[in-house]
Amino acid sequence: MTTPAPNLPQLFTEAKRWFDDALLASMEGAGEQAVTVAQAAVFAALDERGTTISELARRMGVTRQTVHQAVHGLIGMGLLEQIPDPASARSRLIRPTGEGFRVHHRAQAALAVIEGVLAERIGTDAVGALRQALATPWGEPPLVEAP
């Protein structure tokens, strides 16, 4: 029996894991505080002016409870803070602290270097084609019947 080739979602997951592993190890190696993949994902979903927990959960595709845990860990590390939401007396916004901005900018720079390593390994044309394919709008997810 032969093993089927991985499908695209499996390949995307492995590629994401490769980037996550490289980023988190590089940041720790540079002396930054260790964060989880979920905590790093919060930074990717944040607006600089602040974002609610509900909006972060929607953007990340996870539960509010998951975001709440990640956010409060980052608050405890001094990377995020909560402020009142001027648009709603009942909501609070989550935003980076000065230290959080510094760490986020360092992570963005590390990701650029990691992407350069990928280009060295698979070629700049392949990375460019991958970036173009992923940036192209795919439309609404289709509803299909399995054969």
N, CA, C and O of each residue as an XYZ file, in Angstrom:
588
protein
N       0.841     -1.174      0.000
C       0.000      0.000      0.000
C       0.894      1.248      0.000
O       1.832      1.344      0.792
N       0.601      2.195     -0.886
C       1.393      3.420     -0.954
C       0.729      4.522     -0.145
O      -0.493      4.564      0.000
N       1.544      5.392      0.365
C       1.032      6.527      1.129
C       0.646      7.629      0.160
O       1.439      7.997     -0.706
N      -0.567      8.164      0.295
C      -0.967      9.236     -0.632
C      -0.140     10.502     -0.383
O       0.328     10.754      0.727
N       0.020     11.272     -1.427
C       0.735     12.548     -1.299
C      -0.062     13.469     -0.385
O      -1.292     13.419     -0.381
N       0.617     14.304      0.383
C      -0.113     15.228      1.251
C      -0.990     16.173      0.427
O      -0.614     16.587     -0.670
N      -2.155     16.506      0.969
C      -3.017     17.462      0.278
C      -2.553     18.885      0.597
O      -1.709     19.080      1.472
N      -3.095     19.865     -0.102
C      -2.651     21.245      0.095
C      -2.827     21.741      1.527
O      -1.913     22.378      2.051
N      -3.970     21.479      2.192
C      -4.057     21.933      3.587
C      -2.956     21.351      4.471
O      -2.453     22.041      5.358
N      -2.575     20.101      4.247
C      -1.476     19.519      5.026
C      -0.160     20.229      4.713
O       0.634     20.500      5.615
N       0.067     20.526      3.445
C       1.289     21.226      3.059
C       1.315     22.644      3.635
O       2.365     23.104      4.085
N       0.173     23.345      3.629
C       0.097     24.679      4.233
C       0.415     24.613      5.721
O       1.134     25.464      6.246
N      -0.118     23.606      6.396
C       0.118     23.447      7.830
C       1.600     23.220      8.113
O       2.155     23.813      9.037
N       2.235     22.372      7.327
C       3.669     22.123      7.510
C       4.490     23.377      7.224
O       5.453     23.664      7.935
N       4.116     24.123      6.189
C       4.831     25.357      5.863
C       4.680     26.379      6.994
O       5.650     27.034      7.375
N       3.489     26.510      7.516
C       3.242     27.437      8.638
C       4.062     27.015      9.852
O       4.652     27.853     10.533
N       4.094     25.714     10.116
C       4.879     25.214     11.251
C       6.364     25.531     11.058
O       7.048     25.883     12.019
N       6.864     25.411      9.839
C       8.270     25.711      9.548
C       8.573     27.167      9.884
O       9.567     27.461     10.548
N       7.710     28.085      9.421
C       7.904     29.501      9.722
C       7.788     29.770     11.223
O       8.612     30.487     11.791
N       6.759     29.191     11.872
C       6.578     29.389     13.316
C       7.797     28.903     14.097
O       8.307     29.608     14.967
N       8.258     27.696     13.779
C       9.419     27.135     14.481
C      10.654     28.015     14.289
O      11.390     28.281     15.240
N      10.875     28.462     13.050
C      12.039     29.303     12.770
C      11.936     30.633     13.504
O      12.921     31.101     14.076
N      10.761     31.244     13.495
C      10.592     32.543     14.141
C      10.757     32.438     15.649
O      11.511     33.203     16.250
N      10.054     31.493     16.258
C      10.113     31.397     17.718
C      11.516     31.038     18.197
O      11.985     31.592     19.191
N      12.191     30.124     17.510
C      13.554     29.757     17.896
C      14.509     30.932     17.681
O      15.395     31.162     18.503
N      14.340     31.671     16.595
C      15.211     32.819     16.319
C      15.024     33.910     17.362
O      15.998     34.510     17.817
N      13.779     34.170     17.742
C      13.517     35.208     18.746
C      14.083     34.804     20.105
O      14.694     35.617     20.799
N      13.876     33.547     20.477
C      14.444     33.075     21.749
C      15.963     33.119     21.706
O      16.608     33.514     22.678
N      16.536     32.711     20.571
C      17.985     32.738     20.421
C      18.559     34.146     20.516
O      19.718     34.330     20.886
N      17.733     35.141     20.178
C      18.163     36.542     20.269
C      17.915     37.123     21.657
O      18.154     38.307     21.895
N      17.428     36.274     22.577
C      17.233     36.731     23.947
C      15.856     37.270     24.269
O      15.648     37.814     25.353
N      14.902     37.131     23.346
C      13.539     37.596     23.620
C      12.809     36.572     24.486
O      13.190     35.403     24.544
N      11.758     37.030     25.156
C      10.939     36.146     25.975
C      10.287     35.088     25.086
O       9.878     35.373     23.960
N      10.196     33.874     25.601
C       9.558     32.794     24.845
C       8.052     33.028     24.798
O       7.430     33.317     25.820
N       7.468     32.902     23.607
C       6.022     32.986     23.438
C       5.547     31.723     22.734
O       6.332     31.009     22.110
N       4.263     31.462     22.843
C       3.670     30.319     22.154
C       3.273     30.728     20.734
O       3.275     31.912     20.397
N       2.938     29.747     19.918
C       2.446     30.020     18.567
C       1.169     30.850     18.652
O       0.985     31.778     17.864
N       0.282     30.528     19.599
C      -0.968     31.275     19.755
C      -0.691     32.725     20.145
O      -1.358     33.637     19.656
N       0.278     32.940     21.010
C       0.608     34.308     21.408
C       1.201     35.081     20.228
O       0.894     36.260     20.050
N       2.030     34.444     19.436
C       2.580     35.100     18.249
C       1.467     35.441     17.266
O       1.508     36.487     16.618
N       0.472     34.563     17.152
C      -0.649     34.804     16.238
C      -1.470     36.011     16.664
O      -2.042     36.699     15.818
N      -1.535     36.277     17.967
C      -2.253     37.465     18.445
C      -1.612     38.718     17.851
O      -2.312     39.612     17.376
N      -0.279     38.780     17.878
C       0.402     39.947     17.331
C       0.093     40.124     15.847
O      -0.057     41.254     15.383
N      -0.003     39.037     15.103
C      -0.297     39.120     13.673
C      -1.700     39.655     13.419
O      -1.954     40.233     12.363
N      -2.613     39.473     14.365
C      -4.007     39.884     14.187
C      -4.316     41.256     14.795
O      -5.400     41.794     14.567
N      -3.395     41.824     15.554
C      -3.631     43.099     16.252
C      -3.545     44.306     15.331
O      -2.761     44.332     14.382
N      -4.370     45.305     15.630
C      -4.206     46.637     15.055
C      -3.356     47.434     16.033
O      -3.432     47.212     17.241
N      -2.558     48.345     15.533
C      -1.696     49.133     16.411
C      -2.493     49.967     17.414
O      -2.043     50.175     18.541
N      -3.671     50.446     17.012
C      -4.480     51.289     17.907
C      -5.264     50.466     18.921
O      -5.787     51.009     19.894
N      -5.345     49.161     18.697
C      -6.056     48.296     19.627
C      -7.151     47.495     18.953
O      -7.746     47.933     17.968
N      -7.406     46.322     19.492
C      -8.374     45.386     18.933
C      -9.074     44.696     20.100
O      -8.441     44.386     21.109
N     -10.367     44.458     19.965
C     -11.092     43.754     21.023
C     -10.768     42.262     20.985
O     -10.317     41.734     19.969
N     -11.007     41.602     22.107
C     -10.820     40.142     22.180
C     -11.718     39.459     21.149
O     -11.284     38.530     20.468
N     -12.964     39.914     21.033
C     -13.896     39.300     20.077
C     -13.385     39.411     18.647
O     -13.458     38.451     17.880
N     -12.870     40.580     18.291
C     -12.362     40.773     16.936
C     -11.106     39.944     16.700
O     -10.928     39.392     15.614
N     -10.234     39.849     17.698
C      -9.056     38.994     17.564
C      -9.466     37.547     17.333
O      -8.902     36.867     16.476
N     -10.451     37.075     18.099
C     -10.925     35.697     17.949
C     -11.465     35.462     16.542
O     -11.202     34.425     15.934
N     -12.226     36.436     16.027
C     -12.783     36.302     14.676
C     -11.662     36.244     13.645
O     -11.677     35.390     12.758
N     -10.696     37.141     13.754
C      -9.594     37.175     12.781
C      -8.744     35.908     12.824
O      -8.264     35.433     11.795
N      -8.568     35.373     14.026
C      -7.723     34.188     14.182
C      -8.474     32.889     13.941
O      -7.858     31.839     13.760
N      -9.809     32.951     13.938
C     -10.604     31.740     13.740
C     -10.580     30.810     14.941
O     -10.625     29.590     14.791
N     -10.507     31.392     16.141
C     -10.483     30.610     17.372
C     -11.507     31.184     18.345
O     -12.160     32.184     18.048
N     -11.645     30.551     19.500
C     -12.615     31.018     20.486
C     -12.077     32.236     21.245
O     -10.872     32.482     21.294
N     -13.010     32.985     21.833
C     -12.634     34.124     22.667
C     -11.786     33.653     23.849
O     -10.857     34.342     24.270
N     -12.115     32.474     24.376
C     -11.372     31.942     25.517
C      -9.902     31.696     25.136
O      -9.002     31.999     25.919
N      -9.664     31.160     23.959
C      -8.301     30.912     23.496
C      -7.529     32.227     23.391
O      -6.385     32.321     23.835
N      -8.166     33.242     22.800
C      -7.522     34.548     22.659
C      -7.290     35.163     24.036
O      -6.230     35.729     24.302
N      -8.286     35.047     24.901
C      -8.177     35.617     26.245
C      -6.949     35.062     26.964
O      -6.198     35.814     27.584
N      -6.747     33.756     26.880
C      -5.581     33.131     27.520
C      -4.273     33.672     26.943
O      -3.359     34.033     27.684
N      -4.195     33.723     25.619
C      -2.969     34.188     24.973
C      -2.702     35.654     25.319
O      -1.572     36.030     25.628
N      -3.748     36.472     25.263
C      -3.606     37.896     25.550
C      -3.142     38.118     26.985
O      -2.235     38.915     27.227
N      -3.749     37.428     27.926
C      -3.383     37.660     29.326
C      -1.966     37.178     29.635
O      -1.295     37.738     30.502
N      -1.510     36.141     28.929
C      -0.113     35.757     29.059
C       0.813     36.854     28.559
O       1.842     37.131     29.175
N       0.448     37.482     27.438
C       1.261     38.559     26.867
C       1.195     39.833     27.706
O       2.167     40.585     27.781
N       0.045     40.070     28.336
C      -0.055     41.207     29.265
C       0.897     40.971     30.436
O       1.615     41.878     30.856
N       0.895     39.752     30.954
C       1.788     39.412     32.061
C       3.258     39.547     31.699
O       4.094     39.785     32.570
N       3.576     39.397     30.429
C       4.968     39.533     29.966
C       5.325     40.991     29.668
O       6.479     41.308     29.380
N       4.331     41.869     29.738
C       4.573     43.283     29.459
C       4.569     43.636     27.988
O       5.049     44.705     27.609
N       4.033     42.752     27.141
C       4.027     42.994     25.697
C       2.719     43.591     25.189
O       2.697     44.230     24.137
N       1.631     43.386     25.928
C       0.323     43.945     25.566
C      -0.260     44.660     26.773
O       0.152     44.441     27.912
N      -1.240     45.529     26.488
C      -1.984     46.193     27.546
C      -3.447     46.291     27.130
O      -3.776     46.198     25.947
N      -4.317     46.480     28.117
C      -5.741     46.705     27.872
C      -6.041     48.175     28.138
O      -5.576     48.755     29.119
N      -6.831     48.763     27.238
C      -7.267     50.144     27.432
C      -8.765     50.211     27.178
O      -9.310     49.340     26.500
N      -9.445     51.231     27.710
C     -10.880     51.371     27.423
C     -11.107     51.586     25.927
O     -10.311     52.243     25.256
N     -12.192     51.029     25.419
C     -12.572     51.209     24.020
C     -13.406     52.483     23.923
O     -14.490     52.541     24.504
N     -12.936     53.503     23.208
C     -13.703     54.746     23.124
C     -15.052     54.569     22.408
O     -15.950     55.396     22.566
N     -15.190     53.504     21.631
C     -16.433     53.262     20.901
C     -17.478     52.512     21.728
O     -18.650     52.470     21.352
N     -17.064     51.923     22.849
C     -17.986     51.129     23.652
C     -17.535     51.118     25.105
O     -16.419     50.704     25.417
N     -18.398     51.569     25.974
C     -18.061     51.617     27.398
C     -17.865     50.220     27.984
O     -17.208     50.070     29.015
N     -18.431     49.194     27.336
C     -18.339     47.827     27.853
C     -17.142     47.056     27.327
O     -16.829     45.983     27.842
N     -16.472     47.573     26.323
C     -15.355     46.847     25.708
C     -14.017     47.436     26.107
O     -13.907     48.589     26.524
N     -13.012     46.599     25.962
C     -11.630     47.030     26.172
C     -10.847     46.652     24.925
O     -11.124     45.642     24.278
N      -9.876     47.472     24.606
C      -9.010     47.206     23.463
C      -7.686     46.630     23.955
O      -7.183     46.988     25.020
N      -7.145     45.737     23.154
C      -5.843     45.145     23.414
C      -4.878     45.773     22.425
O      -5.140     45.806     21.223
N      -3.765     46.271     22.936
C      -2.771     46.862     22.038
C      -1.371     46.590     22.585
O      -1.200     46.320     23.774
N      -0.373     46.664     21.701
C       1.006     46.446     22.150
C       1.485     47.575     23.058
O       1.093     48.730     22.892
N       2.320     47.231     24.002
C       3.042     48.223     24.797
C       4.239     48.682     23.963
O       4.453     48.187     22.856
N       5.005     49.610     24.483
C       6.237     50.004     23.793
C       7.150     48.813     23.576
O       7.727     48.652     22.500
N       7.282     47.975     24.601
C       8.095     46.760     24.481
C       7.483     45.810     23.460
O       8.204     45.168     22.696
N       6.162     45.719     23.445
C       5.480     44.862     22.476
C       5.731     45.312     21.043
O       5.938     44.481     20.159
N       5.714     46.629     20.806
C       6.034     47.153     19.473
C       7.466     46.793     19.088
O       7.727     46.385     17.957
N       8.386     46.945     20.031
C       9.788     46.627     19.739
C       9.948     45.164     19.351
O      10.607     44.843     18.362
N       9.338     44.276     20.138
C       9.440     42.840     19.872
C       8.764     42.489     18.543
O       9.286     41.690     17.766
N       7.598     43.093     18.289
C       6.885     42.813     17.038
C       7.717     43.247     15.827
O       7.797     42.514     14.841
N       8.328     44.415     15.891
C       9.167     44.876     14.775
C      10.380     43.954     14.590
O      10.794     43.689     13.462
N      10.937     43.477     15.687
C      12.061     42.543     15.593
C      11.604     41.234     14.954
O      12.330     40.651     14.149
N      10.409     40.772     15.305
C       9.869     39.540     14.718
C       9.621     39.719     13.219
O       9.883     38.806     12.437
N       9.118     40.890     12.815
C       8.894     41.151     11.388
C      10.216     41.114     10.628
O      10.287     40.580      9.521
N      11.267     41.685     11.228
C      12.586     41.656     10.587
C      13.110     40.225     10.500
O      13.700     39.838      9.492
N      12.895     39.440     11.556
C      13.333     38.040     11.538
C      12.586     37.264     10.455
O      13.184     36.440      9.763
N      11.289     37.517     10.303
C      10.515     36.823      9.261
C      11.048     37.147      7.866
O      11.064     36.277      6.995
N      11.477     38.371      7.646
C      12.054     38.729      6.343
C      13.324     37.931      6.077
O      13.558     37.480      4.956
N      14.141     37.759      7.110
C      15.371     36.969      6.954
C      15.024     35.500      6.712
O      15.633     34.843      5.867
N      14.038     34.990      7.460
C      13.610     33.593      7.293
C      13.076     33.367      5.880
O      13.349     32.334      5.270
N      12.317     34.331      5.362
C      11.819     34.216      3.990
C      12.989     34.219      3.005
O      12.938     33.532      1.985
N      14.039     34.984      3.300
C      15.241     34.974      2.463
C      15.927     33.617      2.470
O      16.422     33.161      1.438
N      15.958     32.968      3.635
C      16.519     31.611      3.720
C      15.695     30.656      2.859
O      16.245     29.811      2.152
N      14.380     30.797      2.925
C      13.519     29.950      2.090
C      13.819     30.182      0.612
O      13.876     29.230     -0.166
N      14.009     31.437      0.221
C      14.320     31.748     -1.177
C      15.649     31.113     -1.599
O      15.791     30.656     -2.734
N      16.617     31.088     -0.682
C      17.888     30.426     -0.992
C      17.695     28.928     -1.189
O      18.368     28.308     -2.013
N      16.767     28.353     -0.423
C      16.571     26.900     -0.475
C      15.709     26.441     -1.643
O      15.999     25.414     -2.257
N      14.656     27.184     -1.957
C      13.747     26.723     -3.023
C      13.756     27.631     -4.243
O      13.134     27.320     -5.259
N      14.461     28.754     -4.146
C      14.577     29.674     -5.271
C      13.668     30.882     -5.120
O      12.551     30.787     -4.612
N      14.181     32.026     -5.577
C      13.393     33.258     -5.466
C      12.155     33.214     -6.355
O      11.117     33.772     -5.999
N      12.255     32.553     -7.516
C      11.082     32.449     -8.389
C       9.971     31.645     -7.713
O       8.796     31.998     -7.810
N      10.346     30.566     -7.030
C       9.348     29.742     -6.346
C       8.687     30.522     -5.212
O       7.471     30.445     -5.035
N       9.481     31.275     -4.443
C       8.911     32.081     -3.352
C       8.004     33.161     -3.933
O       6.926     33.416     -3.396
N       8.425     33.794     -5.017
C       7.594     34.813     -5.662
C       6.283     34.238     -6.171
O       5.225     34.849     -6.015
N       6.357     33.054     -6.785
C       5.138     32.413     -7.299
C       4.222     32.018     -6.146
O       3.004     32.168     -6.238
N       4.802     31.518     -5.073
C       4.021     31.149     -3.899
C       3.326     32.374     -3.314
O       2.131     32.336     -3.019
N       4.074     33.454     -3.149
C       3.507     34.691     -2.611
C       2.369     35.190     -3.517
O       1.309     35.581     -3.028
N       2.592     35.172     -4.810
C       1.566     35.648     -5.752
C       0.316     34.778     -5.686
O      -0.800     35.297     -5.674
N       0.493     33.461     -5.645
C      -0.660     32.555     -5.587
C      -1.454     32.750     -4.299
O      -2.684     32.712     -4.319
N      -0.769     32.956     -3.196
C      -1.462     33.119     -1.922
C      -2.099     34.493     -1.787
O      -3.077     34.642     -1.054
N      -1.572     35.497     -2.472
C      -2.134     36.849     -2.406
C      -3.285     37.051     -3.376
O      -4.022     38.031     -3.258
N      -3.456     36.145     -4.334
C      -4.546     36.253     -5.294
C      -5.858     35.871     -4.619
O      -5.928     34.832     -3.962
N      -6.907     36.697     -4.769
C      -8.198     36.338     -4.162
C      -8.717     35.003     -4.715
O      -8.714     34.778     -5.925
N      -9.154     34.138     -3.825
C      -9.647     32.816     -4.211
C     -11.169     32.787     -4.308
O     -11.724     31.793     -4.776
N     -11.843     33.815     -3.893
C     -13.309     33.817     -3.891
C     -13.842     33.074     -2.678
O     -13.076     32.617     -1.831
N     -15.133     32.961     -2.604
C     -15.779     32.261     -1.496
C     -15.430     30.769     -1.545
O     -15.273     30.212     -2.632
N     -15.309     30.118     -0.386
C     -15.049     28.675     -0.384
C     -16.176     27.932     -1.092
O     -17.349     28.225     -0.859
N     -15.837     26.981     -1.947
C     -16.880     26.263     -2.693
C     -17.562     25.208     -1.831
O     -16.979     24.688     -0.881
N     -18.785     24.908     -2.175
C     -19.514     23.790     -1.589
C     -19.527     22.693     -2.642
O     -20.180     22.838     -3.675
N     -18.814     21.599     -2.395
C     -18.677     20.552     -3.397
C     -19.183     19.226     -2.832
O     -19.293     19.047     -1.620
N     -19.477     18.330     -3.722
C     -19.845     16.968     -3.332
C     -18.648     16.075     -3.584
O     -18.047     16.108     -4.658
N     -18.311     15.286     -2.596
C     -17.198     14.340     -2.771
C     -17.614     13.280     -3.782
O     -18.752     12.810     -3.763
N     -16.677     12.899     -4.677
C     -17.024     11.888     -5.692
C     -17.285     10.521     -5.080
O     -17.587      9.570     -5.800
